Amino acid sequence: MPVITSDTQLLNTQETAKNKAAFELILQQFKEIDAAQKMSGGPKAQTKQSDLGKFPVRKRIKLLLDTESPWLELSACAGYQLYTHPLPAAGIVCGIGYIENRPVMIIANDPTVKAGTYFSITVKKHLRAQKIAKKLKLPCVYLVDSGGIFLPEQAEVFPDQQHFGKIFYHQAKLSERSKKDLMPNISLDQSKTKLNILEERR
């Protein structure tokens, strides 16, 4: 993605140096958290997926995108320290990349994180990605590999206006606009796929 540069000239003062050092420390901490979030469910869960003949979720996305496509991942730190157990990236990877030279929104379950099940924060992240796609008139590609709702939290996921059912409402509304705005919704069910068909794109 393009880098936003600044022509602002910083004053070379002790206060500026102190602020810069403090910011760089926070930035380093963020990079470490971001990297940990992108480790998904950890080596054991990754090995289990590999034994099933499946690629990790971010490799699936990489194979789906054009070879030289940029990738802007959204909300990678969602779910961080939100629960008593880890929930890397809220169990779902969302972002914008290019397929056949066209920008698209990709929403992909991570089966290594609680079997790709949905928590309330997972739903919020999914809905946010759909809203962005709607506003920017982006097609949506869903890489589906989910165990559904995380049952111990079902009371926090099902009943309200901005909960699980809203995902399908948004999907229906996006599909309604697909002919007019050329915004198709495409779902790839990968829950039982043993062969990685995405590799055929290469």
N, C-alpha and C positions, 0 to 999 in steps of 0.2 A: 504494500500500500504506500502511497505518497507520504513523504516525511514533511511535517509542518515545521518550518524553520522560523526563527525569530531574529529580528535585527536589534533587539533590545540590548543596550550596552550596560552590563552590570558594573556597579562601582566596586573597586577593589578595596574593600574595607574589612575590618575584623568581623563586623556583624554579617556582611555578605558571606565571608568564608565560613562562619559558624552556621549560618542558615544552609549553605550548600552542603556542608558535612552532615548536618542533621537530615536533610532531604535525601542525600545519597544513602544514608543508613536505612531510612524508611524504604527507599526504592529497592535496596538489596533484600530487605526482609520480604517485600512484596514479591520479588522475583523468586525467592525460595518457596514462598507459599504457593505461587502460581505453578511452579515446577512440580511441587508435591501434589497439587490438585490434578495435574495432567498425568500423574502416574496411575490413574484410574484405581481399580480395586486391589492393586498390588501384584507381585510376581505369581503367587499361588493361583489367584483368580485368572490371571493372564494365561498361565499354563493350562488350566482347565479349558479355556476357550480354544487354545491351540490344539489340544487333544480332540476337540470337536471339529477341527478343520476350519476354525474361524480366525480371522484377523482381529487385532485390537480395533476399537472403534475409530481412532484417529487415522489408522492405516486404511481402513475402509473408506474414510472420507478422502484421503489423499489419492487413492486409486480411482475414486469417482470423479475427482476434479481434473480439469485440463492439466497437462504436465507442467506448464509454467504459471499456473494460476496462483495468485496471492490467496491468503486465507486469513480472514479476520474472525477470530473466535470471540464469542460474546459470553460475558458472565462466567468466566472460568472459575472464579472464586465463590460462586454461589454455593451455599451449604457449608461453608467453612466455619467450623466450631459452632454450628447451629444446633447440633444434636449431641447426645452423649457418645455417639459412635461416629466415625468418619463417614462423610458422604461427598466424596470428591466431585466437584463440578455439578453437584446436585444430581448426579447419576445420568446426566444427559448433556450431549455436546451440541451446541448451536453455533452457527457462524455463516459468513458469507464468502463464497468463492465463485469460480467460473466453471461452467460446463458448456462445452461447445461455444465458447467465447461469449457466454451470456451470464451475468451475475445471478446467482440463486441463493436462497436461504436453505441451509441444510440443518435438519433437526434429527439427531441420531441418539438412540438409547445406548447407554453403556452397560452391557450385561455383566460386566465384572463388578459393578457397584450395586449390591443388593439385588442382583438378578435383573437390573434395569427397571426396578419397580418405581412407582411414583410416590413421592412425598409431597407435602404442600409446597415446598420450595421448588420441587421439580416442575410442578404444574405452573407455578408463577413464571419460571424461566421459559417453559414451553410457550405459554401465552404471550410473553414479551417478544419472543422471536417471531411469532405469527403476526403480532401487531406491527413490528418493524417491516416484515415482508409486505403487509398490506399497504403501509404508508409509502414504501419505496417501490411498490408494484413489482415485487420479486416472486418468481415461481418458488414453490416449496417442495423440497425433496425430503421425505421422511425415511430414515433407515430404522426400521422397526425391529426391536429385539428386547421386548419388555415382558416382565412377569405381571404387569398390571399394577394395581394399587398395592402399596405396602400395607398389609391388612391391619397391623396394630395402630396405624394412623388413619384408618379409613374415615373416621368421624371428622377429621380435619381436611379431608380431600374431596369428598363427594358433594356435600349438601348446598354450598353457597354459590352465588352468582359467578364468582371468579375462580371456581374450582374445576374439577376434572371435566365435567360435561361441557364447559366453555371451550375446551380444545376442539371438540367436534363441531360446535356451533361456528367457531372461527373457520374451521376447515370447510364447512359447507358454504359459508359466505365467500371465502376465497375462491372456491370452485365455481360459485355463481358468477363471479367476475372474470373467470378464466378466459371465456371466449371474447369478452369485450376488451380486456386488457392484456390478453395473452399471458396469463398467470396460472399455468397448470399446477395442480397438486399431484405429486407422484409419490406413492408409498412402495417401498421395497421391504417385504417381510423376510427378515433374515434369521428369525428365531429357530427355524429348523433347517437352515441351509448349511450343509456340510462342506460344499465346495464353494470357494469364494468367487462367485461369478463376476465380481467387480474386476478381477484380475484380467478378464477377457478384454476389457477396454484397452489394455496395454498390448 
